[in-house]
Amino acid sequence: DAKYIPRKIPIRFGFLFMPNGVNVNQWDIKGATLDTLSPILSPLEKLKSEILVMSELWNPKSNQGDGHYFKDASLLTSMTINKTAGSNVSAGGISIDQLIAKYIGNHTKLPSIELGIEPTAKGVDGAVNITRTYANYISWSDKNTPMPCEINPKAAFDRIFRTKIEDANVPLTIDDISVLDTVMSDIIDLKGKLG
């Protein structure tokens, strides 16, 4: 296993997933290059020379069965899922985000972080007789193991910026204090000067 070795500018790779899609006329870039960003991507204007926007990607193997289950779970594997109502889930292989994390993840504190906005659904969708696991995960460490999403913003922040989790019985050291905690005295000092 590779160790975390900090670099000046680590390479980062991100996938954004919107299960109900986007307005492609507002998302896609204009022309064959990044000369003109789309309205949705315009906040990235200052970074356009450093990013790669890909489009026209489609997994034809996901064109079977119910949309959310067959397309969500295989989005980053480009494989076909094992249609099951049991625990024998398979997204076909490792997802590309986890494959990339194996190669460049040692240059950042966390090899990867999976973020979500809602708790995972449990059970089986009786309408199509498929486990809801497939609708909950797009990231897979191998074909049978989904990567759970962090949905709590504080927990995500702590994972990214803290070195240790707080323990009520152990005083915090400078390495344990969050970025916001480290500037708190400056904020208090500034408030005193502002009146």
QUILINTA-V150798 format. One record per residue. N is the residue number from 0. PSI is psi in whole degrees, -180 to 180 (NA if undefined). OMEGA is omega in whole degrees, -180 to 180 (* if undefined). D_FIRST is the distance of its C-alpha to the first C-alpha in Angstrom with 1 decimal. Layout:
# QUILINTA-V150798
n=(N | N)
psi=(PSI | PSI)
omega=(OMEGA | OMEGA)
d_first=(D_FIRST | D_FIRST)
This chain:
# QUILINTA-V150798
n=(0 | 1 | 2 | 3 | 4 | 5 | 6 | 7 | 8 | 9 | 10 | 11 | 12 | 13 | 14 | 15 | 16 | 17 | 18 | 19 | 20 | 21 | 22 | 23 | 24 | 25 | 26 | 27 | 28 | 29 | 30 | 31 | 32 | 33 | 34 | 35 | 36 | 37 | 38 | 39 | 40 | 41 | 42 | 43 | 44 | 45 | 46 | 47 | 48 | 49 | 50 | 51 | 52 | 53 | 54 | 55 | 56 | 57 | 58 | 59 | 60 | 61 | 62 | 63 | 64 | 65 | 66 | 67 | 68 | 69 | 70 | 71 | 72 | 73 | 74 | 75 | 76 | 77 | 78 | 79 | 80 | 81 | 82 | 83 | 84 | 85 | 86 | 87 | 88 | 89 | 90 | 91 | 92 | 93 | 94 | 95 | 96 | 97 | 98 | 99 | 100 | 101 | 102 | 103 | 104 | 105 | 106 | 107 | 108 | 109 | 110 | 111 | 112 | 113 | 114 | 115 | 116 | 117 | 118 | 119 | 120 | 121 | 122 | 123 | 124 | 125 | 126 | 127 | 128 | 129 | 130 | 131 | 132 | 133 | 134 | 135 | 136 | 137 | 138 | 139 | 140 | 141 | 142 | 143 | 144 | 145 | 146 | 147 | 148 | 149 | 150 | 151 | 152 | 153 | 154 | 155 | 156 | 157 | 158 | 159 | 160 | 161 | 162 | 163 | 164 | 165 | 166 | 167 | 168 | 169 | 170 | 171 | 172 | 173 | 174 | 175 | 176 | 177 | 178 | 179 | 180 | 181 | 182 | 183 | 184 | 185 | 186 | 187 | 188 | 189 | 190 | 191 | 192 | 193 | 194)
psi=(134 | 148 | 159 | 115 | 106 | 141 | 166 | -54 | 94 | 148 | 136 | 150 | 131 | 143 | 132 | 133 | 123 | 100 | -23 | 11 | -177 | 164 | 104 | -27 | -24 | -16 | -50 | 145 | 158 | 122 | -179 | -8 | -177 | 27 | -40 | 117 | 154 | 166 | -42 | -35 | -4 | -29 | -14 | 11 | -45 | -19 | 4 | -25 | -10 | 2 | 160 | 119 | 121 | 145 | 179 | 27 | 131 | 139 | 98 | -21 | -15 | 5 | 29 | 152 | -169 | 137 | -55 | -43 | -47 | -28 | -40 | -54 | -28 | 5 | -47 | -1 | -24 | 30 | -178 | 137 | 160 | 109 | 115 | 153 | 0 | -159 | -1 | 57 | 150 | 123 | 12 | -27 | -176 | 145 | 154 | -33 | -39 | -32 | -45 | -42 | -33 | -28 | -37 | -3 | -18 | -4 | 0 | 163 | -45 | 131 | -37 | 158 | 131 | 121 | 145 | 179 | -6 | 156 | 154 | 144 | 145 | 164 | -159 | 137 | 106 | -25 | -32 | -1 | 51 | 141 | 140 | -8 | -41 | -28 | -10 | -18 | 136 | -14 | 129 | 126 | -24 | -180 | -23 | -4 | 104 | 152 | 117 | 146 | 143 | 123 | -7 | 114 | -38 | -43 | -40 | -45 | -47 | -41 | -38 | -42 | -16 | 150 | -26 | 156 | 140 | 140 | 125 | -26 | -6 | 125 | 148 | 142 | 173 | -32 | -20 | -13 | 137 | 168 | -44 | -38 | -35 | -23 | 2 | -42 | -36 | -39 | -45 | -43 | -42 | -41 | -40 | -36 | -32 | -26 | NA)
omega=(179 | 179 | 176 | 179 | -177 | 175 | 180 | -179 | -179 | 176 | 178 | -180 | -178 | 173 | 173 | -178 | 177 | -171 | 178 | 174 | 179 | 173 | -174 | 178 | 178 | -175 | -174 | 177 | 178 | 180 | -174 | -179 | 179 | 179 | -180 | 178 | 178 | 179 | -179 | -178 | -176 | 176 | 179 | -175 | -178 | -178 | -170 | 178 | -177 | -178 | 176 | 178 | -179 | 177 | -179 | 177 | -180 | 179 | -178 | 179 | -180 | -178 | 179 | 176 | -178 | -175 | -175 | -176 | -176 | -177 | -179 | -174 | -177 | -177 | -176 | 175 | -175 | 179 | 176 | 179 | 172 | -179 | -177 | 172 | -177 | -178 | -178 | -179 | 173 | 176 | 175 | -179 | 178 | 178 | -174 | 179 | 180 | 175 | 177 | 180 | 178 | -177 | -178 | -177 | 180 | -180 | 177 | -177 | 177 | 178 | 177 | 173 | -179 | -177 | 178 | -179 | -180 | 179 | 179 | 178 | -179 | 171 | -175 | 174 | -176 | -179 | -178 | 178 | 179 | 176 | 180 | 177 | -177 | 179 | -176 | -172 | 172 | -178 | -176 | 178 | 168 | -172 | -177 | -171 | 177 | 178 | -178 | 179 | 172 | -179 | -179 | -178 | 179 | 179 | 178 | 178 | -180 | 179 | -177 | -170 | -180 | 177 | -180 | 176 | -178 | 174 | -176 | -177 | -177 | 179 | 179 | 172 | -180 | 180 | -177 | -174 | -178 | 178 | -179 | 179 | -176 | 180 | -177 | -180 | 176 | 179 | 180 | 179 | -180 | 178 | 179 | 180 | -178 | -179 | *)
d_first=(0.0 | 3.8 | 6.5 | 9.7 | 12.1 | 15.5 | 17.7 | 21.4 | 21.4 | 18.1 | 18.5 | 19.1 | 20.0 | 22.2 | 24.0 | 27.2 | 28.7 | 32.4 | 33.4 | 37.1 | 36.5 | 37.9 | 41.1 | 40.0 | 43.0 | 41.7 | 38.0 | 38.1 | 38.4 | 41.8 | 41.9 | 39.3 | 37.6 | 36.7 | 40.1 | 41.1 | 38.8 | 40.0 | 41.5 | 38.4 | 36.1 | 38.5 | 36.7 | 34.0 | 36.8 | 35.6 | 32.1 | 33.4 | 32.6 | 28.9 | 28.4 | 28.7 | 30.7 | 30.6 | 33.3 | 34.9 | 31.7 | 32.7 | 31.3 | 34.4 | 32.7 | 33.0 | 36.8 | 37.5 | 38.1 | 38.0 | 36.7 | 34.3 | 32.6 | 32.3 | 31.5 | 29.4 | 26.8 | 26.6 | 26.8 | 23.2 | 22.7 | 26.1 | 26.6 | 29.2 | 28.8 | 29.9 | 33.1 | 33.2 | 34.7 | 32.4 | 28.9 | 27.9 | 26.6 | 24.9 | 24.4 | 24.0 | 20.3 | 17.4 | 18.9 | 18.6 | 17.4 | 14.2 | 13.9 | 14.4 | 12.0 | 9.1 | 10.6 | 12.1 | 10.8 | 8.9 | 12.5 | 14.0 | 14.0 | 13.3 | 11.4 | 14.6 | 17.7 | 20.3 | 23.8 | 27.0 | 30.6 | 31.7 | 30.8 | 29.7 | 32.7 | 32.9 | 34.8 | 36.3 | 38.3 | 41.6 | 43.0 | 40.5 | 39.1 | 35.4 | 32.8 | 32.4 | 28.6 | 28.7 | 30.6 | 28.2 | 24.8 | 24.0 | 20.1 | 18.4 | 14.8 | 16.5 | 20.2 | 21.0 | 19.0 | 20.3 | 18.5 | 21.1 | 22.8 | 23.6 | 27.4 | 28.2 | 28.4 | 28.3 | 25.1 | 23.5 | 24.8 | 23.5 | 19.9 | 20.1 | 22.2 | 22.0 | 19.5 | 20.9 | 23.2 | 26.8 | 28.3 | 32.1 | 32.3 | 30.1 | 31.3 | 29.2 | 27.9 | 27.7 | 24.0 | 24.8 | 27.6 | 27.3 | 28.3 | 31.7 | 32.3 | 31.9 | 34.8 | 37.0 | 39.2 | 39.7 | 40.9 | 43.2 | 44.6 | 45.1 | 47.0 | 49.3 | 50.2 | 50.7 | 53.2)
